Amino acid sequence: MQDNARKITYGAMMIALFAILLAVSLYVPLLGSIIMFFIPLPIILYRLRYDRASSLLVTTTGIILSSLVGGVILVPFAFVLGLLGIVIGETVSIGKTKLYTLMATGLTLLITGTIIYVIAVFAFNFNVIDEFFTTMDEAREQMTSFMGTLGGLPDNYDKLIDSQIEFYQTVIPSLFIISIFVLAFIFITLNLGAASQLGNKVPKFPPFREMKLPVATVIVYGILLLWSLFTPAEPGTNFYLISINATVILRFLFLLQGISFVHHFIYVMKAPKVMTGIATIFALLLSPITTMLGILDTGMNIRAWIGKDKLK
């Protein structure tokens, strides 16, 4: 009886906290954008303490209560964030690694984000991508008008802008996937960090400097480059869409690998920790060089040669 009473009381507290965090994120502009990342926390805390069925009931009740707090508009956000809480709490409670939790959270965001986008397009005739590029066209016209008053535009200005817009339209899928997994990383880092501070045992990522992509990524990247070199794909074709999006994702991964290599180098050289932050900024500013370092490190493991003299 006492255990059931505690479970119900704790569940009611987490439901109320879930609804309050949702309301704050909706009605408090600046603070709300930060609070939004902690909305799954009550569901995570409940799942780490109690069983799956009770956690699903608490999540469902929290979603229903959120509709009373903020109206129907809050329900999709409550559903996605509540589901994230269930997924994160479930993977941690059954002892999965933090990388597994990241992948599960990212896939959850990817699937739910796609579903919401499709519903918005077909049910409400609202396409966020079209709206974004409409805004870009308006900004382009304003910039053209402004630069025209300053003494004219470059000869190839329109062609350059058109090619840039066409490129961004093509790589929307890869940018969406990268953004989703970056968002998932932020969610699990903040929420598991908070759960750890509250006395819960949570998994940890290995140090970023130990990141190592499989050699297969270099092989795939090389095949893509050779294929595009000898059989150039026409813009607008399915192969062009697949190859350019795969290239963007792989380059992003190699950029991360390059930054990891820089962190490893600083760690081996026993430089002050402040150098890690400074070096990361320069690595991002010099992203083409950092990406090349990432490719070399993935394919040839050049970090194995760092500090070798010290081991002799």
C-alpha positions, 0 to 999 in steps of 0.5 A: 500500500505504501509503495503504491501510494509513493508511486502515485504521489511521485507520478502526480508530481512528475505529471505536474512538473511536465505540464509546468515545464511545457507551459513555461516553454510556451509562455516565457520566450527566452527562458522557455527556449532553455526550459524546453530541453528539460521537458522530458526530464520528469518522464525520465526520472519516473521511468528510472524509478518505476516500471514501463507500464506506469511510465506510459500511463504518466506520460499519457496523462501528462500529454492530456493535461498539457492540452488543458494548459496550452490548448491543442497546439501543445499536444504534438510537442507534448507527445514528442517530448514525452516520447523522448522521455520514455525512450531515454528513460527506457534505454538507461533503465535497461542498461544500454550505453549512452551511444545507444541512447543517442541513436534511439533518441535521434531516430525517435526525433527523426520519425516523429519530426517526419510524421509531424511535417507530413501531417502539417503539409497534408492536413493544414497545408503548411510546408515549413520548407516552402516558408523558409525558402519564401523568406530567403527569396524575400531576403534576397530581394531586399539584399539586391535592392540594398546593394543596388543602391550602393553602386551595383551588383557583381556580374554573376550575382544572380547566378551565384545566389541561384546556385546557392539556393538550389544547393540548400534545397538539395541538401535539406534531407542531410541538414535535417538528419544532422540537426536532428542528431545534434538536437538529440545529443543536446537532449540526452546530455542535459537531461542525463546530466540533470538525472545524475545530479539528482542521484540516478546512475546514468551512462556516460560517453567516452571522452570525445578525443577517443572518437574513431569512425570505422574505416568503411566511412572513408571507403564509402566517401572515396567511392562517392567521389570517384563515382561523381568524378567519372559519372557526373550526376545531373542535378535533380536526379535521384542519384544526385540527391542521394550522393550529395546528401551522403557527402554532406553527412560524411563530411560532417562526420569527418569534421567531428573526427578531425576535431577529435584528433585535435583534442587527442593531440592536445591531451597527449601533449599535456597542454592546458585545458583552455587550449582545447577550447581555443583549438576547437574554435580554430578547427571549426574556422578551418573546417576544410583542413579539419575535415581532411585531418578527419579523413586521414585519421579515419583511414590511416590512424595518424593519431597512433603516431602522436607521442610515440617518441615519449613511449620509447 
